[in-house]
């Protein structure tokens, strides 16, 4: 029985990275540094969200006034984050009709309220940073994580232009490479390795070409903020929930010691 359980655990451990690769189209996902409890980071992410994402994507289960949990006043929310309504209690909806979105992009832009839960934070972070120029696509853009995506790269002014280059075999990351990863195919019993590179060909507002190398740190930090916001939006109460949970566990730990002593005395009192 123990051996069977051990084999099941080992199989799950092997399948976990394969599942992650399948969900990302074969691209290894980058780890995002989540800072959901950092209100300033989440505020910056909310600003990016309403300026770049909320034009096509809605967040219908999220109300603007919930942003007060981040330390913002209702007046600050009205002045800086509300462009589609004038009532702070309204949900984050967009004016674009679903049928129009499907006609323009080939698919209706999904609601993003719970996207962080369905896709995962690492997937979102990697996806947001993996758009590249592709003249074969209707929008002129493609994505290394989501091949043939219908969404255009709305953040291109911040990131600049990336180009996808592939090389047979292993290749070192040289020049202005923004991201690099390898895929392995089994051909005639042998491993065929292909190296994929996203190369920065034109810098944006938050990226730089320095000494022939790509500097993406500022853009990556902005995408970290955006990912933080979408993770927070998927469950705004999570920070408070975790805080309460830690307090309860601490209380139970302190309660355990005297209760154990009292129970011991009560048990042994009948024997002495």
N, C-alpha and C positions, 0 to 999 in steps of 0.2 A: 504493500500500500504506500509506504514511504517512497519507494523508488518511482512509483507511478506519479505521485504528487511532484517529485523532483523533476521528472521529465516534462510535466505540464508547465511548471514554472520556467524551466529552461526554454521551452518552445515559445512561451509568451515573451520572454526576454529577447529572443531572436526576432520575433514578429514585430515588436514595438518599433525598432528603427525602420523596418521595411514598410510599415504602415505610414510612418512619418514621411518617407520618401515618396510613397504612392500619392499621398495627399498633396505633395509639393511638386508633382510632375518629375520626380527624379532629382530635384535640386535639394541639397542638404540645407536645412533650415538654420538660420542664424538665431542665436539665443538673445532675446531682448531682456534688458535689465528693467524689470517691472518695479515701478515706484508709485503704486496706486495710493499709498498713504501720503505721498508728497503732493499737497494741494496745489503748489505752484506749477509743477509739471503737468498735472491734470488740467489746470486752468489753461496753460499754453496749448495743450492738446485740444481742448474744447474750442479755442480760437481757430486752430487749423481746421477742425471738423466743420464748423459752421461756415467758414470761408471757402472751403474747397470741396467738401463731401456733401454738404446739405443742399447743394444745387440740384442734384439728381437723386441722391439717396435720402430716404426718410429715416427717422428714428421714432416711430409712432408710439412706442411704449415709454418714451422718455419725455417728461415735461420740462420746460425751461426753468420753472421755479425750483426744480430739484437741484439746480446748480448752486443754490444757496448753501448746500451741504459742503461746497468747496470754499466757503468763506466769502462768496460774492453777495453783494446786496442786489435786491430786485432792480434797482435803478441802474447798477452796473451791467446787469444782464440785458436790460432793455437798450442801453446805450451802445453796447459793444458786441452782443451776441445774438440779437434778434433782428432778422431781416425779412422774415416771411410772415410775421404776425405782429400784432401790437398788444396781445394779452399774454402776460408772463405765465399764466396757468395752462396755456395751450401746449399740445404735444408738438414735437419736432417733425412736422410734416412738410412736404414739398408741394409746390403748385403743379408740377409736371404730372400729367396723367399716365397711368400704367401703359395704356395702349401706345401713347406717343413714345415712351421710353423704349418699348419693344421695337417700334418701327425705326427709331433712330440708331439704337445700339445692337439690335438683333435679339435682345432679351431684356425683360423688365429689370431695372436696377433694384437689387434686393434691399429690404429694410435692414438697417445696420444695428438695431438695438441690441441684438444678441449674437452678432457676428463673431465677437471674441470668444463666445462659448462654443459656437458651432465649428469654427475654424481653428481656434487656438491663438494665443498671443504671438508665438514664434512665427506662425504662418503669416499672420497679418504684417508683422514687422519685416519679414523677408519679401513678401509680395509688394509692399509699398515701395521698396527700394530696388525692384527688379524689372522695371519697365525699360524697353529699348526700342529704337527705331526699327520699323518693319514696313517697307513700302507695299508689301503684299496684303496688308490688312486695311480694311476700310477707314479706320481712324488714323492709320500711319504708325500705330504703336502695337507692340506685343508685350508679353510678360513671360519671364523665364519660369516662374512658379505656376502660372495659369496660362498655358499655351492657347493661343487664338482667343484671348479674352476680348470681350466687346467694349470694355471700358477704355477710354482714352487716358493718357497720362496727364491728369489735371495738375500735377505738381511739377511739370517739366521746367517751368520757369525757376523753380527753386533748385531742382537737381541738375538740370542741364540735359544734354543728349548722351545716351549710352548706345553703344553698338555691340551686337552679339558676334563673337568670333569663336570658331571651333577649330581645334587642332587634334589630329589623330595621335594618340599616345599621350604620355604625360608631358606637361609643359610648365615651366616656371612662370610665375606672374611677373611679367616685365611691362614697363610702360605705364600709362594711366589706367590700370586695371581697377575697376570698382569692386567687382566680385569675381571669384573663380571657383569652379567645382568640376568634379569628374563624374562621368557615368561609365558603367561597365556593362558590356553585353557579352553573352556567351555565344561565340560563333565557331562552329565546327570543333566544339570541345575546348576552345581556347578563349581567354578573356580579351575582349577588344575594349581598350580604354580610350575614351575621348575626353579631352579637356575643353571646357566651355569658359569663356571669359566675357564679362561685360566691361567694355572699355569706354571711358569718358572721353568723348570727342569734342564736346563743347560744354564749358563750365556754366553753371547756373548761379543764382543769387547766393546759394548756401554751399556751393562746391568750388574747388579751386584746382588748377593745374600748376603744380609746383615742381620745378626741376624734372619735368616729364612724368610726374607721378600724380595720381588722383588723390585729392584730399576731400573726403566725404564726411568728415567728422561732424560738421555743423548740421548737415542734412540728416545724418543718421540720428543725431540728438533730437531733431525736430520730429522725426518719425517715431522715436521712442516716446516722446510726449503724446503724439497722436494715438499710439498703441495703448499707452497708459489710460488715456481718456476712454477709449472704446472698451477696455477691460473694466474700468470703473463704471461706465454706462450700463454694461450688461448686468451689474448688481450694485447700485449705488450704496446699499447698506453694508457691503462687505467689510469695509474698514471698521465700522462700529460693531458689526457682528463678531469679527475676529477679536476686537478689543474686549468685548463682553466675554467671549469664550476663554480668553487667557485669564481674565479676572475670576471666572467661575472655577477654572482648573486650579488656580492658585489658592482659592478659598477651600476647595476640596482637599488639597494637599495639606493645608494647615489644619483642617478639620479632622483629617485622618489620624494624626498623631494623638491628640487627646481622646478621640473616640476609641482608638485602639487600646489606649491605656485604661480607660473607663470600662470597656468590655472585658479586658483581662482581669481587672479587679473584681468585677461582678461575677465572672466565671469561677475564679479561684476562691471567692469568699465562701462558697458552699463546701469547699474541700479543706478549708483550714478552720 
